[in-house]
Amino acid sequence: MPAYSKTSLSLFAFAMLGLLFGACQSSSKKDTADTETAATDSVKEHSLSEPLVRDIYTADPSAHVFDGKIYIYPSHDIDAGVKEDDEGAHFAMNDYHILSMDSINGNVTDQGIGLSIKDIPWAGRQLWAPDAAYKNGTYYLYFPVKDKQDIFRIGVATSKSPSGPFKAEPKPIEGSYSIDPAVFTDSDGKSYMYFGGIWGGQLQRWITGKFDPNGSKTDLKKDNEPALSAKVARLSNDMLHFDEPARDVKIVDKDGKPLLGGDHDRRFFEGSWMHKYNGKYYFSYSTGDTHYLAYAVGDSPYGPFTYQGVIMNPVKGWTTHHSIVDVNGKWYIFYHDTELSGKTHLRNIKVTELKRNPDGTIQTIEPYSN
Ligand code: FUB
């Protein structure tokens, strides 16, 4: 989850602004700010949807319907003054604000801080994309954060209310690593956690099953080998542990062949999500450095999943991360871009309808008009 600028945005306005930005690099801070304002104005004009929240920066929205209300569990982006690097050090978030809405077009209520890094006993730095789940009267907040050795682990915190505050368990979930937990509960009541992210998310450092401190900081660059997979593990009945060792989430092409590491437009990078539609399991994810939200479909929560296509074309900003939720029989995708700030690490969440074709395939969303 690094900080390169996106190459695939095609809007003419963005290209022009890029030239302008290049020409202004040696100018004052004010000139840069003016350019960013112009950039965000252009995004605003062409955007499919509006930012849901404007007074704080939010990203990585995991949305759920709990008790008939929509709850959103996003990252809370801040400008911590940390220098940008390939591993996303500048994404230095410290807490989560939980948001709620009575309906998709309704007002958004900020329920306040649901969990702070200072209240997680084992945490070091960088509170990244969370998710939430409900079971037997308790709400669970799952979160990735680097431990004191600077290794990403996944923790869990509990509350009796979907809006928190949440209390963190004293240790990370045993057997967990990397980032971006997404918890899916199947119709039979069993819950599964999907997780993992390459580059800054450290998944490539776990290929042997143990953390390799000298491992690659970015991709493995093994283009002709099967791509790194997201992981999935069934959760225990108390939702606090893995019930089994994590397995690979295999994504294959239409001929049943695994997607390769060099297939950057289609292979998994980060930001897993799972939803079920008409008995099929839809695994969706970000392709990272090519900035697509893509999906693959399978017959079991474990897969294998056959690649189907793109759910959303690239948004403004390096990262792209989403969730898909059924609200009263209509499906929505929550996502983020950088409309408000024009800066990679200061994002804002959005929502739009997800439409399907009669055969269940998802129609590709274009987040900006030309
Ligand atoms: O918000 C930090 C990271 O950026 C998330 O964990 C990734 O999915 C990307 O959106």
Boltz pocket constraint, residues with backbone or C-beta under 6 A from the ligand:
constraints:
  - pocket:
      binder: B
      contacts: [[A, 1], [A, 59], [A, 60], [A, 75], [A, 91], [A, 127], [A, 128], [A, 129], [A, 179], [A, 180], [A, 197], [A, 270], [A, 271], [A, 319], [A, 320], [A, 321]]
      max_distance: 6.0
